[in-house]
Amino acid sequence: MPVGLGPLPTLNPVPGFRLGIASAGIKRPGRKDVVIMEAAEGSTIAGVFTTNAFCAAPVTLCKKHLEHAPRYLLVNTGNANAGTGKPGMQAAVRTCGELARMVNVQPEQVLPFSTGVIGELLPADKIISVLPQALSNLSESNWADAAAGIMTTDTVPKGASRQVTIDGQTVTVTGISKGAGMIRPNMATMLGYIATDAKVAQPVLQQLVREAADLSFNRITIDGDTSTNDSCMLIATGKAAITEITEAGSAAYQQLADVVKSVMLELAQAIVRDGEGATKFVTIKVNGGGNRDECLDVAYAVAHSPLIKTALFASDPNWGRILAAVGYAGVPELDVEKIDVYLDEVCIAQHGGRAASYTEEQGARVMAQEEITIRIELGRGDYSETLWTTDLSHEYVRINAEYRT
């Protein structure tokens, strides 16, 4: 079961943004696995994508289409269309073209997204055959169904929604995401779609999605693997009666940015809470770094250590593994005598060694919790960074060993 993750909250409709769902039976008959999203004419769309050099055909195509005032997003699950070469690109182009023909827009105005098994050609015919079904289902109220329709190994759908008053008007921000494994920043094996009815100039929207992703989806990791298909999209329909946001320094931008960042952080943390086989939700805070990068290096070293992750699963306060990870993180001229390490508020290591006040019982008590914070004080400067991760369980191995069967 997901760690501390309940049912979907209320997902407020976003004026000017509709979602439709259909079943193509890509991986399993009867499963809803195709989602169409329609942005009102005049909307702006921005996105950030995986840094994996083997990025999937839909990612490459989506980046190109972003330059052509896109109106539709086409998502399928069950097949990643990655590692499929030219035939995969042709399949992605074909699905975009068929949807564009049905809705009377240019093919470049359709953004494709795929998630699922890597190395298998996209079943374009199956997807195309159900596009009319998804189009007939379009509704501003279909967020919850769409959240379920983009899932792969997720055990629950993920969504978040907020409203804020800007210029005396109510502005809505609603989003959904999927992801549970092959999760590592830049970005994770995740798809994220966040929409608002604010009116935002596209360059400003692009800056906002980058800022928000850096603080959310690029601060989570489950297994250290960066996927081929990750995409996070931010859509602004402009239907709210507010002045267009054209400058990142404006008060309206800051109000909207705070809400978008809050929604995206909730979606990112939901991915961690529903990590494949996860039994623990772990916050890793690194304080006192000399710069941002060394804080992140230490945090990732701890988050990606199989020994630490298995100790978390076993509720074993084997704090020596944490010290070892900090030590091999690559921080130059690291003075271990300045380092303190905490499990929640229990100091387990001080001045580079076991804290005099620490007892095994204290550590075991914290490690038995579902939610744990590992805090590392480097004593080198004023920088801090935070990541969120999981333990590594038997179930994670089973899920990934059986993924294609």
C-alpha positions as YAML, in Angstrom:
chain: A
units: angstrom
residues:
- id: 1
  name: MET
  ca: [0.00, 0.00, 0.00]
- id: 2
  name: PRO
  ca: [1.20, 3.55, -0.66]
- id: 3
  name: VAL
  ca: [2.85, 5.22, 2.31]
- id: 4
  name: GLY
  ca: [0.55, 7.89, 3.73]
- id: 5
  name: LEU
  ca: [-1.28, 8.35, 0.44]
- id: 6
  name: GLY
  ca: [-5.06, 8.35, 0.61]
- id: 7
  name: PRO
  ca: [-7.75, 8.65, -2.04]
- id: 8
  name: LEU
  ca: [-7.63, 11.39, -4.66]
- id: 9
  name: PRO
  ca: [-8.51, 14.82, -3.32]
- id: 10
  name: THR
  ca: [-11.12, 16.95, -5.05]
- id: 11
  name: LEU
  ca: [-9.70, 17.90, -8.44]
- id: 12
  name: ASN
  ca: [-11.21, 21.22, -9.48]
- id: 13
  name: PRO
  ca: [-12.05, 21.57, -13.18]
- id: 14
  name: VAL
  ca: [-9.88, 24.05, -15.07]
- id: 15
  name: PRO
  ca: [-11.93, 26.20, -17.44]
- id: 16
  name: GLY
  ca: [-10.70, 25.72, -20.99]
- id: 17
  name: PHE
  ca: [-9.12, 22.29, -20.38]
- id: 18
  name: ARG
  ca: [-10.93, 19.04, -21.16]
- id: 19
  name: LEU
  ca: [-9.87, 15.42, -20.78]
- id: 20
  name: GLY
  ca: [-11.19, 12.26, -22.45]
- id: 21
  name: ILE
  ca: [-10.36, 8.61, -21.77]
- id: 22
  name: ALA
  ca: [-10.65, 5.42, -23.83]
- id: 23
  name: SER
  ca: [-9.58, 1.76, -23.74]
- id: 24
  name: ALA
  ca: [-7.28, 0.50, -26.51]
- id: 25
  name: GLY
  ca: [-6.20, -2.70, -24.74]
- id: 26
  name: ILE
  ca: [-2.53, -1.91, -25.36]
- id: 27
  name: LYS
  ca: [-1.21, -4.12, -22.56]
- id: 28
  name: ARG
  ca: [-4.37, -5.52, -21.01]
- id: 29
  name: PRO
  ca: [-7.85, -5.83, -22.52]
- id: 30
  name: GLY
  ca: [-10.44, -3.49, -21.05]
- id: 31
  name: ARG
  ca: [-7.97, -1.19, -19.32]
- id: 32
  name: LYS
  ca: [-8.42, 2.53, -19.95]
- id: 33
  name: ASP
  ca: [-5.06, 3.42, -21.43]
- id: 34
  name: VAL
  ca: [-5.52, 6.33, -23.86]
- id: 35
  name: VAL
  ca: [-6.11, 9.90, -22.69]
- id: 36
  name: ILE
  ca: [-6.71, 12.98, -24.83]
- id: 37
  name: MET
  ca: [-6.38, 16.44, -23.31]
- id: 38
  name: GLU
  ca: [-7.73, 19.49, -25.10]
- id: 39
  name: ALA
  ca: [-6.55, 23.02, -24.36]
- id: 40
  name: ALA
  ca: [-8.75, 25.91, -25.47]
- id: 41
  name: GLU
  ca: [-7.61, 27.97, -28.41]
- id: 42
  name: GLY
  ca: [-5.16, 30.63, -27.24]
- id: 43
  name: SER
  ca: [-3.73, 28.46, -24.45]
- id: 44
  name: THR
  ca: [0.00, 28.39, -23.81]
- id: 45
  name: ILE
  ca: [1.86, 25.15, -23.04]
- id: 46
  name: ALA
  ca: [5.35, 24.59, -21.61]
- id: 47
  name: GLY
  ca: [7.23, 21.47, -20.60]
- id: 48
  name: VAL
  ca: [10.36, 19.81, -19.30]
- id: 49
  name: PHE
  ca: [11.59, 16.38, -20.36]
- id: 50
  name: THR
  ca: [13.95, 13.52, -19.62]
- id: 51
  name: THR
  ca: [17.68, 14.01, -20.11]
- id: 52
  name: ASN
  ca: [18.15, 10.36, -21.13]
- id: 53
  name: ALA
  ca: [19.99, 10.24, -24.49]
- id: 54
  name: PHE
  ca: [17.77, 7.32, -25.48]
- id: 55
  name: CYS
  ca: [14.68, 9.47, -25.10]
- id: 56
  name: ALA
  ca: [11.55, 8.00, -26.62]
- id: 57
  name: ALA
  ca: [10.10, 9.00, -29.98]
- id: 58
  name: PRO
  ca: [7.17, 10.88, -28.38]
- id: 59
  name: VAL
  ca: [9.57, 13.00, -26.32]
- id: 60
  name: THR
  ca: [11.56, 14.02, -29.40]
- id: 61
  name: LEU
  ca: [8.37, 14.78, -31.31]
- id: 62
  name: CYS
  ca: [6.75, 16.62, -28.41]
- id: 63
  name: LYS
  ca: [9.72, 18.99, -28.12]
- id: 64
  name: LYS
  ca: [9.38, 19.88, -31.80]
- id: 65
  name: HIS
  ca: [5.61, 20.33, -31.64]
- id: 66
  name: LEU
  ca: [5.81, 22.67, -28.64]
- id: 67
  name: GLU
  ca: [6.90, 25.41, -31.04]
- id: 68
  name: HIS
  ca: [3.60, 25.27, -32.99]
- id: 69
  name: ALA
  ca: [0.89, 26.51, -30.58]
- id: 70
  name: PRO
  ca: [-0.24, 23.00, -29.52]
- id: 71
  name: ARG
  ca: [-3.88, 22.37, -28.67]
- id: 72
  name: TYR
  ca: [-4.05, 18.64, -27.89]
- id: 73
  name: LEU
  ca: [-2.10, 16.18, -25.76]
- id: 74
  name: LEU
  ca: [-2.30, 12.47, -26.61]
- id: 75
  name: VAL
  ca: [-1.21, 10.02, -23.90]
- id: 76
  name: ASN
  ca: [-0.98, 6.25, -23.94]
- id: 77
  name: THR
  ca: [0.12, 3.82, -21.29]
- id: 78
  name: GLY
  ca: [1.27, 0.21, -21.67]
- id: 79
  name: ASN
  ca: [3.91, 1.00, -24.30]
- id: 80
  name: ALA
  ca: [6.76, 3.53, -24.06]
- id: 81
  name: ASN
  ca: [7.61, 3.63, -27.80]
- id: 82
  name: ALA
  ca: [11.24, 3.98, -26.73]
- id: 83
  name: GLY
  ca: [14.18, 2.18, -28.31]
- id: 84
  name: THR
  ca: [12.06, 1.69, -31.42]
- id: 85
  name: GLY
  ca: [14.07, 3.69, -33.97]
- id: 86
  name: LYS
  ca: [12.51, 5.15, -37.10]
- id: 87
  name: PRO
  ca: [9.42, 2.88, -36.98]
- id: 88
  name: GLY
  ca: [8.68, 4.23, -33.50]
- id: 89
  name: MET
  ca: [8.92, 7.82, -34.71]
- id: 90
  name: GLN
  ca: [6.68, 7.01, -37.66]
- id: 91
  name: ALA
  ca: [4.09, 5.52, -35.30]
- id: 92
  name: ALA
  ca: [4.17, 8.61, -33.09]
- id: 93
  name: VAL
  ca: [3.82, 10.91, -36.09]
- id: 94
  name: ARG
  ca: [0.94, 8.84, -37.40]
- id: 95
  name: THR
  ca: [-1.06, 8.98, -34.16]
- id: 96
  name: CYS
  ca: [-0.59, 12.75, -33.96]
- id: 97
  name: GLY
  ca: [-1.67, 13.12, -37.57]
- id: 98
  name: GLU
  ca: [-4.82, 11.05, -37.13]
- id: 99
  name: LEU
  ca: [-5.91, 12.95, -34.03]
- id: 100
  name: ALA
  ca: [-5.18, 16.27, -35.76]
- id: 101
  name: ARG
  ca: [-7.33, 15.21, -38.72]
- id: 102
  name: MET
  ca: [-10.25, 14.32, -36.42]
- id: 103
  name: VAL
  ca: [-10.18, 17.66, -34.57]
- id: 104
  name: ASN
  ca: [-9.21, 19.83, -37.55]
- id: 105
  name: VAL
  ca: [-5.86, 21.13, -36.35]
- id: 106
  name: GLN
  ca: [-2.34, 20.76, -37.71]
- id: 107
  name: PRO
  ca: [-0.41, 17.59, -36.74]
- id: 108
  name: GLU
  ca: [2.20, 19.82, -35.09]
- id: 109
  name: GLN
  ca: [-0.48, 20.99, -32.67]
- id: 110
  name: VAL
  ca: [-0.69, 17.54, -31.08]
- id: 111
  name: LEU
  ca: [1.78, 16.60, -28.33]
- id: 112
  name: PRO
  ca: [2.38, 12.82, -27.94]
- id: 113
  name: PHE
  ca: [3.25, 11.01, -24.69]
- id: 114
  name: SER
  ca: [3.83, 7.32, -24.07]
- id: 115
  name: THR
  ca: [4.70, 5.27, -21.00]
- id: 116
  name: GLY
  ca: [5.16, 1.56, -20.39]
- id: 117
  name: VAL
  ca: [7.43, -1.17, -21.73]
- id: 118
  name: ILE
  ca: [10.60, 0.00, -23.53]
- id: 119
  name: GLY
  ca: [11.68, -1.58, -26.81]
- id: 120
  name: GLU
  ca: [8.29, -2.48, -28.25]
- id: 121
  name: LEU
  ca: [6.78, -0.66, -31.20]
- id: 122
  name: LEU
  ca: [3.78, 1.52, -30.44]
- id: 123
  name: PRO
  ca: [0.53, -0.20, -31.55]
- id: 124
  name: ALA
  ca: [-0.65, 2.84, -33.48]
- id: 125
  name: ASP
  ca: [-3.68, 1.10, -34.99]
- id: 126
  name: LYS
  ca: [-5.08, 0.27, -31.55]
- id: 127
  name: ILE
  ca: [-4.66, 3.85, -30.36]
- id: 128
  name: ILE
  ca: [-6.10, 5.43, -33.50]
- id: 129
  name: SER
  ca: [-9.15, 3.17, -33.38]
- id: 130
  name: VAL
  ca: [-10.23, 4.55, -29.98]
- id: 131
  name: LEU
  ca: [-9.51, 8.24, -30.57]
- id: 132
  name: PRO
  ca: [-13.18, 8.93, -31.41]
- id: 133
  name: GLN
  ca: [-14.17, 7.28, -28.12]
- id: 134
  name: ALA
  ca: [-11.79, 9.51, -26.14]
- id: 135
  name: LEU
  ca: [-12.92, 12.62, -28.02]
- id: 136
  name: SER
  ca: [-16.58, 11.91, -27.30]
- id: 137
  name: ASN
  ca: [-15.65, 11.60, -23.62]
- id: 138
  name: LEU
  ca: [-13.99, 15.04, -23.35]
- id: 139
  name: SER
  ca: [-15.00, 16.91, -20.19]
- id: 140
  name: GLU
  ca: [-13.48, 19.45, -17.80]
- id: 141
  name: SER
  ca: [-14.48, 17.11, -14.95]
- id: 142
  name: ASN
  ca: [-12.52, 14.04, -16.10]
- id: 143
  name: TRP
  ca: [-9.35, 14.63, -14.07]
- id: 144
  name: ALA
  ca: [-9.81, 11.60, -11.81]
- id: 145
  name: ASP
  ca: [-10.45, 9.20, -14.69]
- id: 146
  name: ALA
  ca: [-7.47, 10.62, -16.56]
- id: 147
  name: ALA
  ca: [-5.27, 10.13, -13.48]
- id: 148
  name: ALA
  ca: [-6.19, 6.44, -13.56]
- id: 149
  name: GLY
  ca: [-5.81, 6.27, -17.34]
- id: 150
  name: ILE
  ca: [-2.12, 7.25, -17.31]
- id: 151
  name: MET
  ca: [-1.04, 4.74, -14.62]
- id: 152
  name: THR
  ca: [1.45, 1.91, -15.22]
- id: 153
  name: THR
  ca: [2.75, 0.13, -12.11]
- id: 154
  name: ASP
  ca: [1.16, 2.79, -9.91]
- id: 155
  name: THR
  ca: [-1.20, 1.30, -7.33]
- id: 156
  name: VAL
  ca: [-3.31, 4.45, -6.99]
- id: 157
  name: PRO
  ca: [-4.04, 7.50, -9.17]
- id: 158
  name: LYS
  ca: [-2.30, 10.74, -8.19]
- id: 159
  name: GLY
  ca: [-3.69, 14.26, -8.31]
- id: 160
  name: ALA
  ca: [-3.63, 17.62, -6.59]
- id: 161
  name: SER
  ca: [-5.60, 20.85, -6.89]
- id: 162
  name: ARG
  ca: [-5.46, 24.38, -5.47]
- id: 163
  name: GLN
  ca: [-7.21, 27.69, -5.99]
- id: 164
  name: VAL
  ca: [-5.82, 31.16, -5.41]
- id: 165
  name: THR
  ca: [-7.16, 34.69, -5.72]
- id: 166
  name: ILE
  ca: [-5.27, 36.86, -8.21]
- id: 167
  name: ASP
  ca: [-6.48, 40.35, -9.13]
- id: 168
  name: GLY
  ca: [-9.68, 39.60, -7.21]
- id: 169
  name: GLN
  ca: [-10.41, 36.54, -9.37]
- id: 170
  name: THR
  ca: [-10.31, 32.84, -8.50]
- id: 171
  name: VAL
  ca: [-7.58, 31.00, -10.40]
- id: 172
  name: THR
  ca: [-7.45, 27.19, -10.43]
- id: 173
  name: VAL
  ca: [-4.41, 24.92, -10.66]
- id: 174
  name: THR
  ca: [-5.07, 21.18, -11.02]
- id: 175
  name: GLY
  ca: [-2.66, 18.40, -11.91]
- id: 176
  name: ILE
  ca: [-2.18, 14.65, -12.21]
- id: 177
  name: SER
  ca: [0.93, 12.50, -12.39]
- id: 178
  name: LYS
  ca: [1.99, 8.91, -12.78]
- id: 179
  name: GLY
  ca: [5.12, 7.10, -11.70]
- id: 180
  name: ALA
  ca: [6.22, 4.39, -9.30]
- id: 181
  name: GLY
  ca: [9.51, 2.92, -10.58]
- id: 182
  name: MET
  ca: [12.52, 3.88, -12.73]
- id: 183
  name: ILE
  ca: [12.37, 7.13, -10.80]
- id: 184
  name: ARG
  ca: [15.34, 9.49, -10.78]
- id: 185
  name: PRO
  ca: [15.46, 13.23, -11.39]
- id: 186
  name: ASN
  ca: [16.08, 14.70, -14.84]
- id: 187
  name: MET
  ca: [13.32, 13.55, -14.87]
- id: 188
  name: ALA
  ca: [11.78, 10.48, -13.34]
- id: 189
  name: THR
  ca: [9.73, 7.79, -15.13]
- id: 190
  name: MET
  ca: [6.84, 9.99, -14.73]
- id: 191
  name: LEU
  ca: [4.27, 11.90, -16.62]
- id: 192
  name: GLY
  ca: [2.86, 15.06, -15.10]
- id: 193
  name: TYR
  ca: [0.12, 17.34, -16.41]
- id: 194
  name: ILE
  ca: [-0.75, 20.55, -14.59]
- id: 195
  name: ALA
  ca: [-3.27, 23.05, -15.93]
- id: 196
  name: THR
  ca: [-4.37, 26.50, -14.84]
- id: 197
  name: ASP
  ca: [-6.90, 28.97, -16.18]
- id: 198
  name: ALA
  ca: [-4.48, 31.86, -15.64]
- id: 199
  name: LYS
  ca: [-3.28, 33.66, -18.77]
- id: 200
  name: VAL
  ca: [0.51, 33.35, -18.95]
- id: 201
  name: ALA
  ca: [2.91, 34.26, -21.75]
- id: 202
  name: GLN
  ca: [4.66, 31.12, -23.03]
- id: 203
  name: PRO
  ca: [8.26, 32.13, -22.13]
- id: 204
  name: VAL
  ca: [7.11, 32.94, -18.59]
- id: 205
  name: LEU
  ca: [5.21, 29.66, -18.39]
- id: 206
  name: GLN
  ca: [8.35, 27.81, -19.48]
- id: 207
  name: GLN
  ca: [10.36, 29.48, -16.75]
- id: 208
  name: LEU
  ca: [7.70, 28.55, -14.20]
- id: 209
  name: VAL
  ca: [7.56, 24.87, -15.15]
- id: 210
  name: ARG
  ca: [11.36, 24.64, -14.96]
- id: 211
  name: GLU
  ca: [11.46, 26.30, -11.55]
- id: 212
  name: ALA
  ca: [8.65, 24.14, -10.20]
- id: 213
  name: ALA
  ca: [10.04, 20.88, -11.61]
- id: 214
  name: ASP
  ca: [13.44, 21.59, -10.12]
- id: 215
  name: LEU
  ca: [11.88, 21.83, -6.65]
- id: 216
  name: SER
  ca: [9.60, 18.82, -7.03]
- id: 217
  name: PHE
  ca: [9.97, 16.16, -9.74]
- id: 218
  name: ASN
  ca: [13.72, 16.76, -9.86]
- id: 219
  name: ARG
  ca: [14.02, 16.18, -6.12]
- id: 220
  name: ILE
  ca: [12.63, 12.64, -5.98]
- id: 221
  name: THR
  ca: [14.33, 9.30, -6.52]
- id: 222
  name: ILE
  ca: [13.25, 5.72, -5.95]
- id: 223
  name: ASP
  ca: [15.87, 3.58, -7.67]
- id: 224
  name: GLY
  ca: [18.27, 5.99, -9.38]
- id: 225
  name: ASP
  ca: [17.18, 5.07, -12.92]
- id: 226
  name: THR
  ca: [16.40, 7.92, -15.31]
- id: 227
  name: SER
  ca: [13.69, 6.92, -17.77]
- id: 228
  name: THR
  ca: [13.41, 7.49, -21.51]
- id: 229
  name: ASN
  ca: [9.93, 9.02, -21.47]
- id: 230
  name: ASP
  ca: [9.64, 11.55, -18.66]
- id: 231
  name: SER
  ca: [7.60, 14.64, -19.39]
- id: 232
  name: CYS
  ca: [6.01, 17.32, -17.24]
- id: 233
  name: MET
  ca: [3.65, 19.77, -18.92]
- id: 234
  name: LEU
  ca: [2.15, 23.02, -17.69]
- id: 235
  name: ILE
  ca: [-0.87, 24.40, -19.54]
- id: 236
  name: ALA
  ca: [-2.37, 27.87, -19.11]
- id: 237
  name: THR
  ca: [-5.77, 28.28, -20.78]
- id: 238
  name: GLY
  ca: [-6.20, 31.99, -20.11]
- id: 239
  name: LYS
  ca: [-9.88, 31.63, -19.21]
- id: 240
  name: ALA
  ca: [-9.60, 33.36, -15.82]
- id: 241
  name: ALA
  ca: [-10.48, 37.06, -15.90]
- id: 242
  name: ILE
  ca: [-7.03, 38.29, -14.94]
- id: 243
  name: THR
  ca: [-4.40, 40.30, -16.77]
- id: 244
  name: GLU
  ca: [-1.92, 38.19, -18.72]
- id: 245
  name: ILE
  ca: [1.20, 37.39, -16.69]
- id: 246
  name: THR
  ca: [4.10, 38.51, -18.84]
- id: 247
  name: GLU
  ca: [6.90, 39.01, -16.28]
- id: 248
  name: ALA
  ca: [8.36, 36.51, -13.85]
- id: 249
  name: GLY
  ca: [9.01, 39.27, -11.33]
- id: 250
  name: SER
  ca: [5.40, 40.39, -11.00]
- id: 251
  name: ALA
  ca: [3.23, 39.87, -7.92]
- id: 252
  name: ALA
  ca: [0.71, 37.86, -9.95]
- id: 253
  name: TYR
  ca: [3.48, 35.56, -11.17]
- id: 254
  name: GLN
  ca: [4.65, 34.92, -7.62]
- id: 255
  name: GLN
  ca: [1.11, 34.13, -6.46]
- id: 256
  name: LEU
  ca: [0.60, 31.68, -9.31]
- id: 257
  name: ALA
  ca: [4.10, 30.22, -8.96]
- id: 258
  name: ASP
  ca: [3.58, 29.44, -5.27]
- id: 259
  name: VAL
  ca: [0.45, 27.45, -6.07]
- id: 260
  name: VAL
  ca: [1.92, 25.65, -9.08]
- id: 261
  name: LYS
  ca: [4.99, 24.66, -7.03]
- id: 262
  name: SER
  ca: [2.76, 23.41, -4.22]
- id: 263
  name: VAL
  ca: [0.70, 21.26, -6.60]
- id: 264
  name: MET
  ca: [3.78, 19.86, -8.32]
- id: 265
  name: LEU
  ca: [5.48, 19.05, -5.02]
- id: 266
  name: GLU
  ca: [2.40, 17.16, -3.85]
- id: 267
  name: LEU
  ca: [2.32, 15.21, -7.12]
- id: 268
  name: ALA
  ca: [6.04, 14.43, -6.90]
- id: 269
  name: GLN
  ca: [5.82, 13.24, -3.32]
- id: 270
  name: ALA
  ca: [2.82, 11.09, -4.23]
- id: 271
  name: ILE
  ca: [5.05, 9.27, -6.73]
- id: 272
  name: VAL
  ca: [7.52, 8.49, -3.94]
- id: 273
  name: ARG
  ca: [4.78, 7.43, -1.55]
- id: 274
  name: ASP
  ca: [3.56, 5.00, -4.21]
- id: 275
  name: GLY
  ca: [7.05, 3.82, -5.15]
- id: 276
  name: GLU
  ca: [7.24, 0.22, -6.30]
- id: 277
  name: GLY
  ca: [7.20, -1.92, -3.17]
- id: 278
  name: ALA
  ca: [7.78, 1.08, -0.90]
- id: 279
  name: THR
  ca: [7.10, 0.72, 2.81]
- id: 280
  name: LYS
  ca: [8.88, 3.93, 3.89]
- id: 281
  name: PHE
  ca: [8.67, 7.58, 2.80]
- id: 282
  name: VAL
  ca: [12.09, 9.08, 3.46]
- id: 283
  name: THR
  ca: [13.08, 12.73, 3.50]
- id: 284
  name: ILE
  ca: [16.79, 13.42, 3.16]
- id: 285
  name: LYS
  ca: [17.90, 16.88, 4.22]
- id: 286
  name: VAL
  ca: [21.48, 18.02, 3.78]
- id: 287
  name: ASN
  ca: [22.33, 21.29, 5.52]
- id: 288
  name: GLY
  ca: [25.48, 23.33, 5.85]
- id: 289
  name: GLY
  ca: [26.89, 22.67, 2.41]
- id: 290
  name: GLY
  ca: [29.46, 24.87, 0.74]
- id: 291
  name: ASN
  ca: [27.31, 24.94, -2.41]
- id: 292
  name: ARG
  ca: [24.14, 23.46, -3.84]
- id: 293
  name: ASP
  ca: [25.82, 20.68, -5.81]
- id: 294
  name: GLU
  ca: [27.66, 19.15, -2.88]
- id: 295
  name: CYS
  ca: [24.45, 19.07, -0.86]
- id: 296
  name: LEU
  ca: [22.78, 17.20, -3.71]
- id: 297
  name: ASP
  ca: [25.76, 14.86, -4.14]
- id: 298
  name: VAL
  ca: [25.52, 13.82, -0.51]
- id: 299
  name: ALA
  ca: [21.74, 13.49, -0.61]
- id: 300
  name: TYR
  ca: [21.80, 11.31, -3.73]
- id: 301
  name: ALA
  ca: [24.59, 9.13, -2.35]
- id: 302
  name: VAL
  ca: [22.41, 8.36, 0.65]
- id: 303
  name: ALA
  ca: [19.19, 8.04, -1.35]
- id: 304
  name: HIS
  ca: [20.69, 5.63, -3.90]
- id: 305
  name: SER
  ca: [22.64, 3.37, -1.54]
- id: 306
  name: PRO
  ca: [21.13, -0.15, -1.74]
- id: 307
  name: LEU
  ca: [22.57, -0.86, 1.71]
- id: 308
  name: ILE
  ca: [20.82, 2.14, 3.26]
- id: 309
  name: LYS
  ca: [17.58, 1.43, 1.40]
- id: 310
  name: THR
  ca: [17.50, -2.21, 2.51]
- id: 311
  name: ALA
  ca: [18.28, -1.15, 6.09]
- id: 312
  name: LEU
  ca: [15.31, 1.21, 5.90]
- id: 313
  name: PHE
  ca: [13.11, -1.68, 4.73]
- id: 314
  name: ALA
  ca: [14.33, -3.80, 7.65]
- id: 315
  name: SER
  ca: [13.89, -0.91, 10.13]
- id: 316
  name: ASP
  ca: [17.54, -1.46, 11.01]
- id: 317
  name: PRO
  ca: [19.34, 1.67, 12.36]
- id: 318
  name: ASN
  ca: [22.61, 0.72, 10.67]
- id: 319
  name: TRP
  ca: [23.92, 4.28, 10.77]
- id: 320
  name: GLY
  ca: [27.39, 3.31, 9.59]
- id: 321
  name: ARG
  ca: [25.97, 2.86, 6.10]
- id: 322
  name: ILE
  ca: [24.87, 6.51, 6.09]
- id: 323
  name: LEU
  ca: [28.33, 7.70, 7.10]
- id: 324
  name: ALA
  ca: [29.89, 5.57, 4.36]
- id: 325
  name: ALA
  ca: [27.59, 7.08, 1.71]
- id: 326
  name: VAL
  ca: [28.38, 10.62, 2.85]
- id: 327
  name: GLY
  ca: [32.06, 9.78, 2.65]
- id: 328
  name: TYR
  ca: [31.99, 8.52, -0.93]
- id: 329
  name: ALA
  ca: [29.71, 11.29, -2.24]
- id: 330
  name: GLY
  ca: [32.72, 13.07, -3.70]
- id: 331
  name: VAL
  ca: [32.64, 16.27, -1.64]
- id: 332
  name: PRO
  ca: [36.15, 17.77, -1.86]
- id: 333
  name: GLU
  ca: [38.17, 18.16, 1.34]
- id: 334
  name: LEU
  ca: [35.32, 16.88, 3.49]
- id: 335
  name: ASP
  ca: [36.06, 17.32, 7.20]
- id: 336
  name: VAL
  ca: [34.23, 14.38, 8.79]
- id: 337
  name: GLU
  ca: [34.71, 15.80, 12.29]
- id: 338
  name: LYS
  ca: [32.25, 18.57, 11.43]
- id: 339
  name: ILE
  ca: [29.50, 16.19, 10.31]
- id: 340
  name: ASP
  ca: [26.44, 15.38, 12.42]
- id: 341
  name: VAL
  ca: [23.73, 12.92, 11.30]
- id: 342
  name: TYR
  ca: [20.18, 12.66, 12.64]
- id: 343
  name: LEU
  ca: [17.28, 10.24, 12.29]
- id: 344
  name: ASP
  ca: [14.38, 12.62, 12.84]
- id: 345
  name: GLU
  ca: [15.59, 14.47, 15.95]
- id: 346
  name: VAL
  ca: [17.76, 11.62, 17.24]
- id: 347
  name: CYS
  ca: [21.44, 12.43, 16.80]
- id: 348
  name: ILE
  ca: [23.11, 9.20, 15.69]
- id: 349
  name: ALA
  ca: [26.51, 10.53, 14.69]
- id: 350
  name: GLN
  ca: [28.39, 13.59, 15.90]
- id: 351
  name: HIS
  ca: [31.79, 14.99, 14.95]
- id: 352
  name: GLY
  ca: [32.30, 12.06, 12.58]
- id: 353
  name: GLY
  ca: [31.53, 9.26, 15.05]
- id: 354
  name: ARG
  ca: [28.73, 7.75, 17.10]
- id: 355
  name: ALA
  ca: [26.95, 10.37, 19.21]
- id: 356
  name: ALA
  ca: [27.56, 9.90, 22.91]
- id: 357
  name: SER
  ca: [23.84, 10.22, 23.67]
- id: 358
  name: TYR
  ca: [22.72, 7.74, 21.01]
- id: 359
  name: THR
  ca: [21.24, 4.36, 21.83]
- id: 360
  name: GLU
  ca: [20.23, 1.56, 19.48]
- id: 361
  name: GLU
  ca: [16.71, 1.71, 20.90]
- id: 362
  name: GLN
  ca: [16.35, 5.34, 19.81]
- id: 363
  name: GLY
  ca: [17.42, 4.51, 16.28]
- id: 364
  name: ALA
  ca: [15.19, 1.45, 16.06]
- id: 365
  name: ARG
  ca: [12.19, 3.47, 17.18]
- id: 366
  name: VAL
  ca: [12.63, 6.00, 14.38]
- id: 367
  name: MET
  ca: [13.40, 3.40, 11.74]
- id: 368
  name: ALA
  ca: [10.18, 1.55, 12.55]
- id: 369
  name: GLN
  ca: [8.14, 4.57, 11.41]
- id: 370
  name: GLU
  ca: [6.59, 4.78, 7.94]
- id: 371
  name: GLU
  ca: [7.94, 8.32, 7.50]
- id: 372
  name: ILE
  ca: [11.54, 9.08, 8.37]
- id: 373
  name: THR
  ca: [13.83, 12.09, 7.98]
- id: 374
  name: ILE
  ca: [17.57, 11.62, 7.60]
- id: 375
  name: ARG
  ca: [19.26, 14.94, 8.29]
- id: 376
  name: ILE
  ca: [22.94, 15.50, 7.58]
- id: 377
  name: GLU
  ca: [24.76, 18.60, 8.84]
- id: 378
  name: LEU
  ca: [27.96, 19.14, 6.85]
- id: 379
  name: GLY
  ca: [29.23, 22.21, 8.70]
- id: 380
  name: ARG
  ca: [30.77, 23.71, 5.55]
- id: 381
  name: GLY
  ca: [28.51, 26.62, 4.58]
- id: 382
  name: ASP
  ca: [24.96, 27.92, 4.28]
- id: 383
  name: TYR
  ca: [23.45, 25.79, 1.48]
- id: 384
  name: SER
  ca: [20.69, 23.22, 2.00]
- id: 385
  name: GLU
  ca: [18.90, 20.71, -0.25]
- id: 386
  name: THR
  ca: [16.11, 18.18, 0.30]
- id: 387
  name: LEU
  ca: [15.27, 14.95, -1.55]
- id: 388
  name: TRP
  ca: [12.53, 12.39, -1.09]
- id: 389
  name: THR
  ca: [13.04, 8.66, -1.55]
- id: 390
  name: THR
  ca: [11.92, 5.20, -0.43]
- id: 391
  name: ASP
  ca: [13.26, 1.98, 0.98]
- id: 392
  name: LEU
  ca: [14.05, -1.04, -1.22]
- id: 393
  name: SER
  ca: [11.86, -4.06, -0.55]
- id: 394
  name: HIS
  ca: [11.32, -7.61, -1.75]
- id: 395
  name: GLU
  ca: [8.24, -6.32, -3.56]
- id: 396
  name: TYR
  ca: [10.30, -3.90, -5.67]
- id: 397
  name: VAL
  ca: [12.36, -6.83, -6.95]
- id: 398
  name: ARG
  ca: [9.25, -8.89, -7.69]
- id: 399
  name: ILE
  ca: [7.48, -6.08, -9.56]
- id: 400
  name: ASN
  ca: [10.45, -5.39, -11.80]
- id: 401
  name: ALA
  ca: [11.37, -9.03, -12.30]
- id: 402
  name: GLU
  ca: [7.83, -9.71, -13.54]
- id: 403
  name: TYR
  ca: [7.23, -6.40, -15.34]
- id: 404
  name: ARG
  ca: [7.02, -7.89, -18.84]
- id: 405
  name: THR
  ca: [5.24, -11.07, -17.78]
...
